[in-house]
Amino acid sequence: MKAFKGILLTVAMVAMLATSAFADEKIKIALVIPSTIDDIAWSQAMYEGIKGAQAELGEDKLSFEVSERLWNAVDAGAAIRQYAMKGFNIIIAHGAQYQSLLAEIATDFPKTSFAYGTGFNTPEANIFAYDPHAQEGAYLLGILAGYATKSNIIGLVGPIAAGDAIKYNKGFEQGAKSVNKDVKVRIAYTGSFGDMVAAGEIARTHIKAGADVLTGTSQQTVGAINVVAEKEGLYWLSSDMDQKSIAPNTVLAAQAYNFKQVVMEMIQSRAKGVMGGKHLELSLANGGLIMMLNDNIIDDIPAEAVSAMNSAKEKIINGTLKVELK
């Protein structure tokens, strides 16, 4: 019995020492992104999240490097593996397209934490998946759109019909129709996350068809916003980041992702000896999603629009309103 207790004590001490080692480590983060750190969209949102974590912890505790424009899976895989070989603690491959790469690489580096999003599947013990509930903020933006439109036609510029884009589209359409039964949401996809020219062309097509409010997701939206801003009286509703700096008189509101929260949760998990295997959610309730209004033009739409949006936000947070993804 004493021998058995001794074994338990030894195991506990080893676990404590391992956890302590992770808690004391200086965190080195590598970020692999499909576009650039200044795309005012998906990639920049994560870049700002890491910077926010660094500001909180201090540069002596957290350093990071970034590899940009890695659309190609082969190039991205090579960069991820190289970062792991260099001893980076956390490697964030910022896109659902990188999931299969991490599944192949992670097993070779069990002491490295890997992460990707949007996703929820964590096949390896050292992979985190982060998952914005894009449908929640999209529902609220849809409410604003339902009030703002005069033509009752809304144009949606999508990247590909999958993942986060589908969640956003479904939530947005539900929100718009919850306050305007006559509204029509017309959706078109570019087939790419970063084709700004195609996004702009789809926006033009929507406008010619009568759309006076437009929205969309991914890095390509900058191209669409610029087209919408060419004509007075049209509105754009943003996701990923607050994009009103692109068109101050056009971008009415935004759903912004608080990726700092995700980064901090990964760091804190490692400090406890948890290398991955967790599904990290961003929602209105946990502060992972932040709604931002453009105060310069929000008064252009009825005050009841903001009131309806705030009411729906409270219901989503307290669980009395569930945005369906069927």
C-alpha positions as CSV (number, residue, x, y, z in Angstrom):
1,M,0.0,0.0,0.0
2,K,2.8,2.4,0.9
3,A,4.5,1.6,-2.4
4,F,1.3,2.3,-4.3
5,K,0.9,5.7,-2.5
6,G,4.5,6.4,-3.4
7,I,3.8,5.8,-7.0
8,L,0.7,8.1,-6.9
9,L,2.8,10.8,-5.2
10,T,5.5,10.5,-7.8
11,V,3.0,10.7,-10.7
12,A,1.4,13.8,-9.1
13,M,4.8,15.4,-8.7
14,V,5.8,14.8,-12.3
15,A,2.4,16.2,-13.5
16,M,3.0,19.3,-11.3
17,L,6.5,19.8,-12.6
18,A,5.3,19.5,-16.2
19,T,2.5,22.0,-15.7
20,S,4.9,24.4,-13.9
21,A,7.3,24.1,-16.9
22,F,4.5,25.2,-19.3
23,A,3.4,27.9,-16.9
24,D,6.9,29.4,-16.8
25,E,7.7,29.2,-20.5
26,K,8.1,32.2,-22.8
27,I,5.5,31.8,-25.5
28,K,6.5,31.9,-29.1
29,I,3.6,32.1,-31.5
30,A,3.7,31.6,-35.2
31,L,0.9,32.9,-37.4
32,V,0.3,31.5,-40.9
33,I,-2.3,33.5,-42.8
34,P,-3.8,33.3,-46.3
35,S,-3.7,37.1,-46.9
36,T,-1.9,39.9,-45.1
37,I,-1.8,41.5,-41.6
38,D,-3.5,44.6,-43.0
39,D,-6.4,43.1,-45.0
40,I,-8.9,44.8,-42.6
41,A,-10.6,41.4,-42.4
42,W,-10.0,37.8,-41.3
43,S,-6.2,37.8,-41.2
44,Q,-5.8,41.2,-39.6
45,A,-8.4,40.3,-36.9
46,M,-6.2,37.4,-35.7
47,Y,-3.0,39.5,-36.0
48,E,-4.6,42.1,-33.8
49,G,-5.7,39.4,-31.4
50,I,-2.1,38.2,-30.9
51,K,-0.8,41.8,-30.5
52,G,-3.5,42.3,-27.9
53,A,-2.3,39.2,-26.0
54,Q,1.3,40.4,-26.3
55,A,0.3,43.8,-24.9
56,E,-1.3,42.2,-21.9
57,L,1.5,39.7,-21.1
58,G,4.5,41.8,-22.2
59,E,7.0,41.2,-25.0
60,D,9.3,39.4,-22.6
61,K,6.6,36.8,-22.1
62,L,5.2,36.5,-25.7
63,S,6.8,37.0,-29.1
64,F,5.4,36.1,-32.5
65,E,6.2,35.9,-36.1
66,V,3.9,35.9,-39.2
67,S,4.0,34.3,-42.6
68,E,1.6,36.0,-45.0
69,R,0.0,35.2,-48.4
70,L,0.1,31.4,-47.8
71,W,-2.9,30.5,-49.9
72,N,-1.1,27.5,-51.3
73,A,-1.4,24.4,-49.1
74,V,2.1,23.1,-50.0
75,D,3.8,26.5,-49.0
76,A,1.7,26.7,-45.9
77,G,2.6,23.2,-44.8
78,A,6.3,23.9,-45.3
79,A,6.0,27.1,-43.2
80,I,4.1,25.3,-40.4
81,R,6.6,22.5,-40.2
82,Q,9.5,24.9,-40.2
83,Y,8.1,26.9,-37.3
84,A,7.5,23.6,-35.3
85,M,11.1,22.6,-36.0
86,K,12.3,26.0,-34.6
87,G,10.5,25.3,-31.3
88,F,7.6,27.7,-31.5
89,N,5.1,26.9,-28.8
90,I,1.8,27.7,-30.6
91,I,1.4,27.7,-34.3
92,I,-1.9,29.2,-35.6
93,A,-2.9,28.3,-39.1
94,H,-5.6,30.8,-39.6
95,G,-8.1,29.2,-41.9
96,A,-10.3,26.1,-42.2
97,Q,-8.3,25.1,-45.3
98,Y,-5.3,24.3,-43.1
99,Q,-7.1,21.6,-41.0
100,S,-5.8,18.6,-43.0
101,L,-2.2,20.0,-42.9
102,L,-2.2,20.3,-39.1
103,A,-3.6,16.7,-38.8
104,E,-0.6,15.5,-40.7
105,I,2.0,17.6,-38.9
106,A,0.9,17.8,-35.3
107,T,1.7,14.2,-34.5
108,D,5.4,14.8,-35.3
109,F,5.6,17.6,-32.7
110,P,3.7,16.6,-29.6
111,K,5.1,19.4,-27.5
112,T,3.8,22.0,-29.9
113,S,0.3,23.4,-29.8
114,F,-1.4,23.9,-33.2
115,A,-4.6,25.8,-33.9
116,Y,-6.9,26.5,-36.8
117,G,-10.2,28.1,-37.5
118,T,-13.0,28.2,-38.3
119,G,-13.5,24.6,-37.0
120,F,-14.6,22.4,-34.2
121,N,-12.8,19.1,-34.9
122,T,-9.7,18.5,-32.8
123,P,-8.5,15.1,-33.9
124,E,-5.1,15.4,-32.2
125,A,-4.4,16.2,-28.5
126,N,-2.2,19.1,-29.5
127,I,-4.7,20.9,-31.9
128,F,-7.0,23.7,-30.9
129,A,-10.0,24.6,-33.1
130,Y,-11.6,28.0,-32.8
131,D,-15.1,28.6,-33.9
132,P,-16.8,32.0,-34.2
133,H,-20.6,31.8,-33.9
134,A,-20.8,34.0,-37.0
135,Q,-24.6,33.4,-37.2
136,E,-25.2,35.4,-34.0
137,G,-23.7,38.7,-35.1
138,A,-25.0,38.1,-38.6
139,Y,-28.5,37.9,-37.2
140,L,-28.2,41.3,-35.6
141,L,-26.7,42.8,-38.8
142,G,-29.6,41.3,-40.7
143,I,-32.0,43.2,-38.4
144,L,-30.3,46.4,-39.3
145,A,-30.4,45.5,-43.0
146,G,-34.1,44.7,-42.8
147,Y,-34.8,48.2,-41.5
148,A,-32.3,50.0,-43.7
149,T,-33.3,48.7,-47.1
150,K,-35.8,50.7,-49.1
151,S,-35.8,48.3,-52.1
152,N,-36.3,45.2,-50.0
153,I,-33.4,43.7,-51.8
154,I,-30.1,42.8,-50.0
155,G,-27.0,41.5,-51.7
156,L,-24.7,39.0,-50.1
157,V,-21.2,38.5,-51.4
158,G,-19.9,35.1,-50.2
159,P,-16.5,33.4,-50.7
160,I,-17.4,29.7,-50.9
161,A,-20.5,27.9,-49.8
162,A,-19.0,26.3,-46.7
163,G,-17.9,26.8,-43.1
164,D,-18.1,30.2,-41.5
165,A,-19.6,31.8,-44.6
166,I,-22.7,29.5,-44.5
167,K,-23.2,30.2,-40.8
168,Y,-23.0,34.0,-41.5
169,N,-25.4,33.8,-44.4
170,K,-28.0,31.8,-42.6
171,G,-27.9,34.0,-39.6
172,F,-28.1,37.2,-41.6
173,E,-31.1,36.1,-43.7
174,Q,-33.0,35.0,-40.6
175,G,-32.3,38.4,-38.9
176,A,-33.4,40.4,-41.9
177,K,-36.6,38.4,-42.3
178,S,-37.4,38.6,-38.6
179,V,-38.2,42.3,-39.0
180,N,-39.0,42.6,-42.7
181,K,-41.1,39.8,-44.2
182,D,-40.8,41.3,-47.7
183,V,-37.0,41.4,-47.9
184,K,-35.2,39.2,-50.4
185,V,-31.6,38.2,-49.6
186,R,-29.7,37.3,-52.8
187,I,-26.5,35.3,-52.3
188,A,-23.6,34.8,-54.7
189,Y,-20.2,33.3,-54.2
190,T,-16.8,34.1,-55.8
191,G,-15.4,30.6,-55.2
192,S,-12.5,32.2,-53.4
193,F,-11.6,33.9,-50.1
194,G,-9.3,36.5,-51.6
195,D,-10.6,37.5,-55.0
196,M,-11.4,41.2,-54.5
197,V,-12.0,41.8,-58.2
198,A,-14.7,39.0,-58.3
199,A,-16.2,40.3,-55.0
200,G,-16.5,43.8,-56.6
201,E,-18.1,42.4,-59.7
202,I,-20.7,40.5,-57.6
203,A,-21.4,43.7,-55.7
204,R,-22.0,45.5,-58.9
205,T,-24.4,42.8,-60.1
206,H,-26.3,43.0,-56.8
207,I,-26.6,46.8,-57.1
208,K,-27.8,46.6,-60.7
209,A,-30.5,44.2,-59.5
210,G,-31.7,46.7,-57.0
211,A,-29.8,45.9,-53.8
212,D,-29.3,48.9,-51.6
213,V,-27.8,47.1,-48.6
214,L,-25.0,44.6,-49.0
215,T,-22.9,42.4,-46.8
216,G,-20.4,39.5,-47.0
217,T,-17.5,37.8,-45.4
218,S,-13.7,36.9,-45.8
219,Q,-10.7,38.9,-47.0
220,Q,-12.2,39.7,-50.4
221,T,-14.9,42.0,-49.0
222,V,-12.7,45.1,-49.3
223,G,-13.2,44.8,-53.1
224,A,-17.0,44.8,-52.6
225,I,-17.0,47.6,-50.1
226,N,-15.2,49.9,-52.5
227,V,-17.8,49.2,-55.2
228,V,-20.7,49.9,-52.7
229,A,-19.0,53.1,-51.6
230,E,-19.1,54.4,-55.2
231,K,-22.8,55.1,-55.0
232,E,-24.4,57.3,-52.4
233,G,-27.2,56.0,-50.3
234,L,-26.0,52.3,-50.2
235,Y,-24.9,50.5,-47.0
236,W,-22.5,47.7,-46.2
237,L,-22.5,45.5,-43.1
238,S,-19.2,44.0,-42.1
239,S,-17.9,40.8,-40.5
240,D,-14.5,39.8,-39.0
241,M,-13.4,43.4,-38.3
242,D,-14.9,46.9,-38.1
243,Q,-14.3,48.1,-41.7
244,K,-15.7,51.6,-41.5
245,S,-12.2,53.0,-42.2
246,I,-12.6,51.7,-45.7
247,A,-15.8,53.7,-46.4
248,P,-16.9,55.8,-43.4
249,N,-20.2,56.8,-45.1
250,T,-21.1,53.3,-46.2
251,V,-20.2,50.7,-43.6
252,L,-23.2,50.9,-41.2
253,A,-22.1,48.3,-38.6
254,A,-19.8,45.4,-38.0
255,Q,-19.5,42.1,-36.2
256,A,-15.8,41.9,-35.0
257,Y,-14.0,38.8,-33.8
258,N,-12.2,39.1,-30.5
259,F,-9.3,36.7,-31.3
260,K,-7.3,38.0,-28.3
261,Q,-9.6,35.9,-26.1
262,V,-8.8,32.8,-28.2
263,V,-5.1,33.4,-28.0
264,M,-5.2,33.9,-24.3
265,E,-7.2,30.7,-23.7
266,M,-4.6,28.7,-25.7
267,I,-1.8,30.2,-23.6
268,Q,-3.6,29.5,-20.4
269,S,-4.4,26.0,-21.4
270,R,-0.7,25.3,-22.1
271,A,0.1,26.7,-18.7
272,K,-2.1,24.0,-17.2
273,G,-0.4,21.3,-19.4
274,V,-3.2,21.1,-21.9
275,M,-1.6,21.2,-25.4
276,G,-4.9,21.2,-27.4
277,G,-7.9,19.0,-28.0
278,K,-10.2,21.9,-27.2
279,H,-13.0,23.5,-29.2
280,L,-12.8,27.3,-28.5
281,E,-16.0,29.2,-29.2
282,L,-16.4,32.9,-29.9
283,S,-20.0,34.1,-29.1
284,L,-21.9,37.2,-28.0
285,A,-22.3,35.6,-24.6
286,N,-18.5,35.1,-23.9
287,G,-17.4,38.3,-25.6
288,G,-15.8,36.6,-28.5
289,L,-18.1,38.5,-30.9
290,I,-18.3,42.3,-30.6
291,M,-21.0,44.4,-32.3
292,M,-19.8,47.8,-33.5
293,L,-22.0,50.6,-34.9
294,N,-20.8,53.5,-37.2
295,D,-22.0,56.4,-35.1
296,N,-21.5,58.8,-38.1
297,I,-24.3,57.2,-40.1
298,I,-26.3,55.0,-37.8
299,D,-28.9,57.7,-37.4
300,D,-29.7,57.3,-41.1
301,I,-31.9,54.4,-40.2
302,P,-34.9,54.3,-37.8
303,A,-34.0,54.3,-34.1
304,E,-36.2,51.2,-33.7
305,A,-33.7,49.3,-35.8
306,V,-31.0,49.6,-33.1
307,S,-33.5,48.9,-30.4
308,A,-34.6,45.7,-32.1
309,M,-31.0,44.7,-32.6
310,N,-30.1,45.3,-28.9
311,S,-33.2,43.4,-27.8
312,A,-32.3,40.4,-30.0
313,K,-28.7,40.6,-28.8
314,E,-29.9,40.2,-25.2
315,K,-32.1,37.2,-26.1
316,I,-29.2,35.5,-27.9
317,I,-26.9,36.0,-24.9
318,N,-29.5,34.8,-22.3
319,G,-30.4,31.8,-24.6
320,T,-34.0,32.7,-25.3
321,L,-33.2,33.2,-29.0
322,K,-31.3,30.5,-30.9
323,V,-30.1,31.3,-34.4
324,E,-30.7,28.1,-36.3
325,L,-28.2,26.7,-38.8
326,K,-30.6,24.4,-40.6
